Amino acid sequence: MEPKRLYRSVKNKVLCGVCGGIGEYLQVDPVMIRLIWVLLMLLQSWRHLFQSFMGFSLVGGSLVLYIIAAVIIPQAPKDETR
């Protein structure tokens, strides 16, 4: 049995396929992952906590984390049917 791997989605992508890939990996709707991502960006207490540790806003930090994930997570193979 082959181990489960995290890939950026090819078919469920809006920007780079990060949220779609996480949704496919966790076997949930990628829209739910996107909504959770946006809600975490908008929560005031989370924003304050993130800003105090990292020194920059949550929206900017979330974009940086998304870009890092897009670079680190490999794209799904084209021939793989998921």
N, CA and C of each residue as an Amber inpcrd file, in Angstrom:
protein
   246
   0.8420000  -1.1750000   0.0000000   0.0000000   0.0000000   0.0000000
   0.8940000   1.2480000   0.0000000   0.6200000   2.1350000  -0.9060000
   1.4170000   3.3490000  -1.0570000   1.0130000   4.3880000  -0.0140000
   1.9810000   5.0790000   0.6010000   1.6380000   6.0890000   1.6090000
   0.9190000   7.2830000   0.9680000   0.0780000   7.8980000   1.7660000
  -0.6830000   9.0620000   1.3250000   0.2490000  10.2680000   1.2680000
   0.1860000  11.0440000   0.1630000   1.0680000  12.1950000  -0.0080000
   0.2550000  13.4520000  -0.2330000   0.7990000  14.5620000   0.2270000
   0.1680000  15.8610000   0.0380000   0.7020000  16.4880000  -1.2420000
  -0.2070000  16.8380000  -2.1480000   0.1390000  17.5010000  -3.3900000
  -0.7360000  18.7350000  -3.5620000  -0.2530000  19.6910000  -4.3670000
  -1.1190000  20.7840000  -4.7940000  -2.0590000  20.2150000  -5.8390000
  -3.3270000  20.5750000  -5.7560000  -4.3350000  20.0160000  -6.6420000
  -4.2170000  20.5900000  -8.0500000  -4.4980000  19.7480000  -9.0240000
  -4.5390000  20.1860000 -10.4140000  -5.9750000  20.5250000 -10.8040000
  -6.9410000  19.7730000 -10.2780000  -8.3370000  19.9750000 -10.6760000
  -9.1140000  20.8890000  -9.7290000  -8.7440000  20.9910000  -8.4650000
  -9.4420000  21.8430000  -7.4950000  -8.5970000  23.0450000  -7.1280000
  -8.2010000  23.8190000  -8.1090000  -7.3280000  24.9380000  -7.7960000
  -7.9900000  26.2540000  -8.1560000  -7.7600000  27.2450000  -7.2910000
  -8.2120000  28.6050000  -7.5540000  -6.9930000  29.4600000  -7.8610000
  -5.9990000  29.4310000  -6.9840000  -4.7450000  30.1520000  -7.2420000
  -3.6470000  29.1590000  -7.6220000  -3.1100000  28.4960000  -6.6380000
  -2.0140000  27.5440000  -6.8840000  -2.3970000  26.1050000  -6.5650000
  -3.5700000  25.8740000  -6.0010000  -4.0110000  24.5230000  -5.6770000
  -3.6500000  24.0510000  -4.2940000  -3.1820000  24.9510000  -3.4270000
  -2.7770000  24.5550000  -2.0800000  -3.9880000  24.0950000  -1.2640000
  -5.0240000  24.9220000  -1.1880000  -6.2150000  24.5510000  -0.4050000
  -6.9200000  23.3390000  -1.0160000  -6.9370000  23.2560000  -2.3430000
  -7.5220000  22.0860000  -2.9990000  -6.7570000  20.8250000  -2.6730000
  -5.4400000  20.9190000  -2.6370000  -4.6200000  19.7600000  -2.2970000
  -4.7880000  19.3330000  -0.8540000  -4.8880000  20.3110000   0.0460000
  -5.1100000  19.9860000   1.4570000  -6.4790000  19.3360000   1.6260000
  -7.4780000  19.8490000   0.9140000  -8.8130000  19.2570000   0.9590000
  -8.8210000  17.8240000   0.4500000  -8.1190000  17.5690000  -0.6440000
  -8.0350000  16.2080000  -1.1730000  -7.2820000  15.2920000  -0.2130000
  -6.2390000  15.7960000   0.4060000  -5.4590000  14.9960000   1.3520000
  -6.3020000  14.6080000   2.5680000  -7.0810000  15.5730000   3.0810000
  -7.9200000  15.3180000   4.2550000  -9.2770000  14.7270000   3.8900000
  -9.5490000  14.5800000   2.6040000 -10.8030000  14.0480000   2.0740000
 -12.0060000  14.8700000   2.5200000 -11.8630000  16.1990000   2.4220000
 -12.9630000  17.1230000   2.6770000 -13.0750000  18.0650000   1.4790000
 -14.1770000  18.7730000   1.4130000 -14.4010000  19.7170000   0.3320000
 -13.3760000  20.8490000   0.4190000 -12.6680000  21.1510000  -0.6560000
 -11.6710000  22.2260000  -0.6210000 -12.2700000  23.5930000  -0.2760000
 -13.5530000  23.7810000  -0.5350000 -14.2050000  25.0430000  -0.1750000
 -14.1730000  25.2280000   1.3390000 -14.3090000  24.1430000   2.0830000
 -14.2430000  24.2260000   3.5440000 -12.8530000  24.6790000   3.9910000
 -11.8050000  24.1780000   3.3580000 -10.4400000  24.5890000   3.6970000
 -10.2630000  26.0750000   3.3970000 -10.7790000  26.5240000   2.2630000
 -10.6740000  27.9450000   1.9110000 -11.4310000  28.8110000   2.9030000
 -12.6300000  28.3840000   3.3080000 -13.4100000  29.1560000   4.2840000
 -12.7050000  29.2200000   5.6310000 -12.1390000  28.1220000   6.0720000
 -11.4020000  28.1040000   7.3400000 -10.2090000  29.0460000   7.2570000
  -9.5100000  29.0480000   6.1270000  -8.3560000  29.9340000   5.9290000
  -8.7750000  31.3960000   6.0460000  -9.8850000  31.7510000   5.3920000
 -10.3670000  33.1400000   5.4350000 -10.8520000  33.5060000   6.8330000
 -11.5750000  32.5990000   7.4910000 -12.0600000  32.8850000   8.8430000
 -10.9090000  33.0900000   9.8190000  -9.8620000  32.3000000   9.6960000
  -8.7100000  32.4800000  10.5720000  -8.0260000  33.8150000  10.3230000
  -8.0570000  34.2800000   9.0780000  -7.4710000  35.5860000   8.7760000
  -8.2820000  36.7090000   9.4090000  -9.5910000  36.5090000   9.5320000
 -10.4560000  37.5840000   9.9840000 -10.6860000  37.6210000  11.4890000
 -10.3670000  36.5540000  12.2000000 -10.5990000  36.5370000  13.6410000
  -9.6600000  37.5170000  14.3420000 -10.2390000  38.4170000  15.0950000
  -9.4620000  39.4830000  15.7310000  -8.4490000  38.9460000  16.7420000
  -8.8300000  37.9950000  17.5740000  -7.8980000  37.4910000  18.5830000
  -6.7280000  36.7730000  17.9210000  -6.9780000  36.0310000  16.8670000
  -5.9160000  35.3480000  16.1390000  -4.9820000  36.3670000  15.5000000
  -5.5460000  37.4530000  14.9610000  -4.7420000  38.4960000  14.3280000
  -3.7860000  39.1180000  15.3370000  -4.2810000  39.4200000  16.5330000
  -3.4370000  40.0270000  17.5650000  -2.3140000  39.0760000  17.9810000
  -2.6490000  37.8110000  18.1760000  -1.6470000  36.8210000  18.5770000
  -0.5760000  36.6780000  17.5050000  -0.9840000  36.5960000  16.2550000
  -0.0310000  36.4170000  15.1660000   0.8590000  37.6430000  15.0140000
   0.2530000  38.8330000  15.1460000   1.0160000  40.0600000  14.9630000
   2.0390000  40.2400000  16.0870000   1.6890000  39.8560000  17.2990000
   2.6240000  40.0310000  18.4000000   3.8300000  39.1010000  18.2780000
   3.6400000  37.8990000  17.7140000   4.7540000  36.9690000  17.5610000
   5.5720000  37.2360000  16.3070000   4.9230000  37.5290000  15.2200000
   5.6220000  37.6300000  13.9420000   5.9660000  39.0610000  13.5430000
   5.2480000  40.0450000  14.0710000   5.5720000  41.4220000  13.7740000
   4.9440000  41.9540000  12.5040000   4.0600000  41.1950000  11.8690000
   3.3570000  41.7200000  10.7040000   1.9170000  41.2300000  10.7210000
   1.0920000  41.8350000   9.8980000  -0.3450000  41.5700000   9.9580000
  -0.6680000  40.1390000   9.5480000  -1.8290000  39.6750000   9.9670000
  -2.2530000  38.3150000   9.6630000  -2.4810000  38.1190000   8.1820000
  -3.0660000  39.1010000   7.5210000  -3.3210000  38.9630000   6.0920000
  -1.9960000  38.8150000   5.3540000  -1.0330000  39.6600000   5.6640000
   0.2890000  39.5360000   5.0460000   0.9580000  38.2330000   5.4140000
   0.8310000  37.8260000   6.6690000   1.4140000  36.5670000   7.1160000
   0.7670000  35.3730000   6.4520000  -0.5550000  35.4240000   6.2700000
  -1.2560000  34.3270000   5.6120000  -0.8460000  34.2120000   4.1550000
  -0.6520000  35.3410000   3.5130000  -0.2070000  35.2990000   2.1220000
   1.1990000  34.7270000   2.0160000   2.0590000  35.0910000   2.9620000
   3.4180000  34.5430000   2.9700000   3.3670000  33.0320000   3.1970000
   2.5430000  32.5700000   4.1400000   2.4120000  31.1390000   4.3920000
   1.8620000  30.4020000   3.1770000   0.8990000  31.0130000   2.4640000
   0.3360000  30.4010000   1.2620000   1.4090000  30.2810000   0.1780000
   2.1930000  31.3180000  -0.0010000   3.2480000  31.2890000  -1.0190000
   4.3010000  30.2390000  -0.6670000   4.6650000  30.1540000   0.6130000
   5.6250000  29.1360000   1.0400000   5.0700000  27.7380000   0.7760000
   3.7800000  27.5390000   1.1050000   3.1500000  26.2350000   0.8570000
   3.1090000  25.9280000  -0.6370000   2.8450000  26.9380000  -1.4680000
   2.8010000  26.7310000  -2.9160000   4.1720000  26.3390000  -3.4650000
   5.2310000  26.8220000  -2.8380000   6.5800000  26.4890000  -3.2880000
   7.0090000  25.1170000  -2.7690000   6.6630000  24.8130000  -1.5170000
   7.1280000  23.5720000  -0.8820000   6.3320000  22.3470000  -1.3370000
   5.0180000  22.4660000  -1.4250000   4.1670000  21.3200000  -1.7670000
   4.2540000  21.0700000  -3.2710000   4.6200000  19.8530000  -3.6750000
   4.7370000  19.5770000  -5.1080000   3.3580000  19.4700000  -5.7750000
   3.3320000  19.7640000  -7.0800000   2.0810000  19.6500000  -7.8190000
   1.7680000  18.1880000  -8.0720000   0.4860000  17.8580000  -8.0520000
   0.0690000  16.4680000  -8.2650000   0.4670000  16.0180000  -9.6660000
   0.8730000  14.7610000  -9.7890000   1.1810000  14.2430000 -11.1340000
  -0.0600000  14.3090000 -12.0220000   0.1290000  14.6450000 -13.2760000
  -0.9970000  14.8090000 -14.2100000  -1.7080000  13.5020000 -14.4850000
  -0.9970000  12.3870000 -14.5280000  -1.6010000  11.1050000 -14.8740000
  -2.3290000  10.4530000 -13.7150000  -2.1490000  10.9670000 -12.5070000
  -2.7780000  10.3680000 -11.3170000  -4.2290000  10.8120000 -11.2330000
  -5.1600000   9.8840000 -11.1340000  -6.5750000  10.2000000 -10.9790000
  -6.8990000  10.1660000  -9.5080000  -7.2470000  11.3160000  -8.9680000
  -7.4880000  11.4110000  -7.5310000  -8.9150000  11.6870000  -7.2740000
